[in-house]
């Protein structure tokens, strides 16, 4: 807030077109609390109810990666971000106040993420259906979900859609640079999570 000579307080803006800010806003604390709550729901409610195996499983003296590893790891990073907002950035000056443009930004981001997850889920099976229609084969995606290139189709296309879409949302448009970064990020994630582990299925192949 800025108090003028006439005693009237007005919201300060950091720059033209930016979200209104208020030195007394507690938006960081609210967002941090929501992140911690979301992480707790994922780790302690969703994962136990939806995933059969743990983070790490021991089968015949062999340690294997469980299906819970990826969502639990994501929950941990979300919780860390929320705790940083709660305890480090809680009293940061010039925090944004709730405004229509903030809600719109979050809503569009949520739509992009949901659409990307749907692409991940259905792109692989739809590709197999198209191949069957063109060739007359009777391929089953469930039998191909752990073999290249089939297992990469949904994750690759959906991942690029999410990363490039969120970047376009933040920067006001899609560019070749954004697409290149999205491709590089998804390839890096595949190399990190798929290549080293023979028994780890890229999402959403474990649920197909």
C-alpha positions in Angstrom: 0.0 0.0 0.0 1.1 3.6 -0.6 -0.4 6.3 1.5 -0.7 9.6 -0.3 -0.7 13.1 1.1 -4.5 13.0 1.4 -4.4 9.9 3.6 -5.8 7.6 0.9 -4.1 4.2 0.6 -3.7 2.6 -2.8 -2.2 -0.7 -4.0 1.3 -0.5 -5.4 2.1 -2.3 -8.6 5.7 -3.5 -9.3 5.3 -2.6 -13.0 2.8 -2.0 -15.7 0.6 -5.0 -16.3 1.9 -6.9 -13.3 -0.2 -8.3 -10.5 -1.1 -5.8 -7.7 1.2 -6.2 -4.7 0.8 -5.4 -1.0 3.5 -5.4 1.6 1.0 -6.8 4.1 -0.2 -9.7 1.9 0.1 -13.3 3.1 -0.2 -14.9 -0.3 3.1 -16.7 0.1 1.9 -18.3 3.4 -1.4 -19.4 1.8 0.3 -20.8 -1.3 2.9 -22.6 0.9 0.2 -24.1 3.1 -1.7 -25.3 0.0 1.5 -26.9 -1.4 2.2 -28.7 1.9 -1.4 -29.9 2.1 -1.3 -31.1 -1.5 1.9 -33.0 -0.9 0.5 -34.7 2.2 -2.6 -35.8 0.3 -0.5 -37.2 -2.5 2.0 -39.1 -0.2 -0.4 -40.3 2.5 -3.8 -40.6 0.8 -3.6 -41.0 -3.0 -0.4 -43.1 -3.2 -1.5 -45.7 -0.6 -5.0 -46.0 -2.1 -4.0 -46.1 -5.8 -0.5 -47.7 -5.9 0.1 -51.3 -4.9 3.9 -51.3 -4.5 6.1 -49.1 -2.2 8.9 -46.8 -3.0 11.4 -49.6 -3.0 10.6 -53.3 -3.2 12.8 -56.3 -2.4 12.0 -59.3 -4.6 14.1 -62.5 -4.2 17.0 -60.5 -2.7 16.9 -58.0 -5.5 16.0 -54.4 -4.8 13.5 -52.9 -7.3 12.0 -49.5 -7.8 8.4 -49.5 -6.7 5.5 -47.7 -8.4 5.3 -45.2 -5.5 8.7 -43.7 -6.2 7.7 -41.1 -8.8 4.6 -39.7 -7.0 6.3 -39.7 -3.6 9.4 -37.9 -5.0 7.1 -35.3 -6.6 5.3 -34.9 -3.3 8.6 -34.3 -1.5 9.6 -31.6 -3.9 6.2 -29.9 -3.6 6.4 -30.0 0.2 9.9 -28.5 0.1 8.7 -25.7 -2.1 5.7 -25.1 0.2 7.9 -25.1 3.4 10.2 -22.6 1.8 7.3 -20.3 1.1 6.0 -20.8 4.6 9.2 -20.2 6.6 11.6 -18.4 4.2 9.4 -16.2 2.0 6.5 -15.8 4.4 7.2 -12.1 5.1 8.7 -11.3 1.8 7.8 -7.7 0.7 5.6 -6.9 -2.2 3.7 -10.3 -2.3 1.0 -10.4 -5.0 -2.6 -10.1 -3.8 -5.4 -12.3 -5.1 -6.6 -10.8 -8.4 -8.7 -12.1 -11.3 -5.6 -12.3 -13.5 -3.9 -14.6 -10.9 -6.9 -16.9 -10.9 -7.0 -16.9 -14.7 -3.3 -17.8 -14.9 -3.7 -20.7 -12.5 -6.8 -21.9 -14.2 -5.2 -22.0 -17.7 -2.1 -23.7 -16.2 -4.3 -26.4 -14.7 -6.1 -27.0 -18.0 -2.7 -27.3 -19.7 -1.5 -29.9 -17.2 -4.7 -31.9 -17.3 -4.7 -31.9 -21.1 -1.1 -33.1 -21.1 -1.9 -35.9 -18.7 -4.8 -37.0 -21.0 -2.4 -37.0 -24.0 0.1 -39.1 -22.0 -2.7 -41.6 -21.2 -4.2 -42.0 -24.6 -1.6 -41.1 -27.2 0.1 -44.5 -27.0 -3.0 -46.7 -27.3 -4.4 -44.5 -30.1 -1.2 -44.8 -32.0 -1.4 -48.6 -31.8 -5.0 -48.4 -33.0 -4.0 -46.3 -36.0 -1.2 -48.7 -36.8 -3.6 -51.7 -36.6 -6.0 -49.9 -38.9 -3.3 -49.1 -41.5 -1.6 -52.5 -41.4 -4.3 -54.9 -40.4 -2.3 -56.2 -37.4 -3.8 -56.9 -34.0 -1.3 -55.3 -31.7 -2.2 -54.7 -28.1 -0.8 -51.7 -26.4 -0.7 -53.4 -23.0 1.7 -55.9 -24.4 3.9 -53.1 -25.9 3.9 -50.6 -23.1 7.4 -51.6 -21.9 9.0 -51.7 -25.3 10.4 -48.9 -27.5 9.2 -46.9 -29.2 5.7 -47.5 -28.0 6.3 -46.8 -24.3 7.7 -43.3 -25.1 4.9 -42.1 -27.3 2.4 -40.8 -24.6 5.1 -39.6 -22.2 7.0 -37.8 -25.0 4.1 -36.0 -26.6 2.2 -35.2 -23.4 5.4 -34.1 -21.6 6.3 -31.7 -24.5 2.7 -30.3 -24.4 2.9 -29.6 -20.7 6.3 -28.0 -20.6 5.9 -26.0 -23.8 2.3 -25.0 -22.8 3.3 -23.7 -19.4 6.2 -21.8 -20.9 3.9 -20.3 -23.5 1.5 -19.4 -20.7 4.2 -17.6 -18.7 5.8 -15.8 -21.7 2.7 -15.0 -23.7 3.3 -17.2 -26.7 4.9 -20.3 -28.0 8.3 -20.1 -29.7 10.8 -22.5 -31.3 13.1 -22.0 -28.3 10.3 -23.1 -26.0 9.6 -26.2 -28.1 13.3 -27.0 -28.1 13.6 -26.7 -24.3 10.5 -28.8 -23.9 11.9 -31.6 -26.1 15.2 -31.5 -24.2 13.5 -31.6 -20.8 11.4 -34.6 -21.7 14.3 -36.5 -23.2 16.3 -35.8 -20.1 13.5 -37.1 -17.9 13.3 -40.3 -20.0 17.1 -40.8 -19.7 16.9 -40.3 -15.9 13.8 -42.3 -15.1 13.6 -45.0 -17.8 17.1 -45.9 -19.1 18.7 -46.9 -15.7 15.8 -49.0 -14.5 14.6 -52.1 -16.3 11.5 -52.6 -14.1 10.3 -49.0 -14.1 7.4 -48.0 -16.4 7.1 -44.5 -17.5 3.7 -42.9 -16.6 1.0 -43.7 -17.4 2.0 -47.1 -18.7 1.7 -48.7 -15.3 -2.0 -48.0 -15.3 -2.8 -49.0 -18.9 
